[in-house]
Every structure is written in structure tokens, then in C-alpha cells.
Amino acid sequence: MPDKLDFSNVFSGLPNVRFPYDKSLPVRGWLVQGPDQQVVFWHSSVQYESAEHTHPYAEWGIVITGWCDIITPDGTQRYNGGDVFHLAPNIPHASVTSDDYRSMDVFFSPSHLQAEPAEDA
């Protein structure tokens, strides 16, 4: 039986996230664009770390599978499958994820991420 959480099949009709800032991350993202915010479905089959960064808008997310450690100036907090996290605007943060990490993140900005150009464009 196929994996029902195979994001590459479930979200195959959505644009892939373009990674202009760090192409080395072993993570894929599928982008849903709204007028005021973006929803991204992330998946990585292997553990990875994202560098510390900040953005001037909030981020909300839910871990679907695996775990994610979010590191802020206040310390490190682990979020497991089913847990919800929120990052206020301008909070420096980094993360470490488990193998087989999946999440859905909402960025309260219409331009945080860009989509890969369509293949036929």
C-alpha cells in the first residue's frame, strides 16, 4: 500500500518552493499562495538543520510527522507530530528536524517564498 503521506504525490499539482538562499537543504516544499499569506507543506526524508534567520512577520506551523527543535534566544523547544508552533515577527530562530519530517507552515506574508518556474514556461 502506498504511503498516504507521500507529499510528492498528494501535492503534485502545487508549485515547488524555490530555494535561492540555501540549495543544500535536503528538504522539499510545496507552495499554496494567498493574497496575504503563504502555506507551505515541507518534507525531508533525512534530518537537517536550518541556519538562524528572522523575518518581519509571524510564522505558524504544525508538525505532521517526525519532530522539530526550534531554537530561539529563549532556548530550544521540541515539537512532535501533532504539535503546533508559533513564531512572532522578528524573532531570530533556527531549527533541527528529524528524519521523515513533514509539516505545514503558514507565513503571514504573501512574498516569503517563491515558486519554481513552471517546466513549460
N, C-alpha and C positions, 0 to 999 in steps of 0.2 A: 504494500500500500504506500503511495507517495506521501511525503511529508506535507501535511496540510498547511504548515507554516513556511513553505518554500516561497519566500518573498519574491524571488526572481520570476516565479510563475504567477503568484497571486497579483503582483503589481506590474506585470509585464507591459501593460498599457500606459503606465506613468513614465514621465521623463526620469532619466538617471540624473543624480546630482553630479555636477562638475566640481572637481577638487583642485582649484587653482593654487591653493595655499599649501597643501601637503599631499602630494600624489602618492606618498609612500604608505599611507594608512591602508591597512587591509580591510577596508570597510566599504560597503556599497550603500547608496541611499536612493530612494525613490521619492520624488517631489510632487506635492499637491500644492498648487499656487492659489492663494486667495487674494482679495483686494487689499487686505490689511495684515495678513499673516501667512505663514507657510507651515505646512505639515510635512514632516519627513519620516519615512519608515526606514530605519537603519538595520543593517545586518552585517555581522562579521563572523566568520567561521573560526577565527583564531583571536586570542587575546591581543589587545592593542592599547596603547596609551596616546592620548591627545595632549598636545602641548598647552600650557596655560594660555588663556586668551580671555577676552572680555567683549561684550557688545552692549550698546546703549538701549537695549530693550530686553524684556523678560523672555525666559525660556521655560516651558513646562513640558514634562515628559512622563511616560510610563514605560517601565521595563517589561518586556513581554517574555523573553527567555534569558537565562543567564543572570549575571549581576553586573553592576557598575559602581565603582567607587568614584564619587565626585569630591574633588579636593578644592577647598576654598580657604581663604585666610582664617576661617573659623575651625578648620580641621577637615577630616575625611569622614564621609558618610557613605555607607554601603546601601545600595538599593537592589533588591532581588526581584525576580519575576512577580508582577502584580503591584509592585510599589510605584508610587508617584513621586516625582521630584519637581521642584520649582526653583529657578534661579532669578533673582531680582536683577534689574538692569545694572550694568557697570560693576558687577561682582566678578573679580578675577576667578577663573576656575579651570581645572584640568580634569581628566578622567582616565580611569583604567577600567577596561571591561574584561569579562570572562570570554572563554571560547564560546561559540554559538550564541553570541549576544544579539538580541533583537529588541528594538524599542521604537516607540513613536514619539517624536518630539514636535512641539509647536513653538515656532519662533514668532514673536509678536512684532514682526517686521515683514513687509512684502518683498524685501530685497536681500535677506541674509544670505541665501544660497542661489546659485544659478543652475539651470538645467543644461545638460549636454545638448549640443545641437542635434536635431533630428538627422538620422543617417541619410535621408534622401534630400536634405537641404543643400 
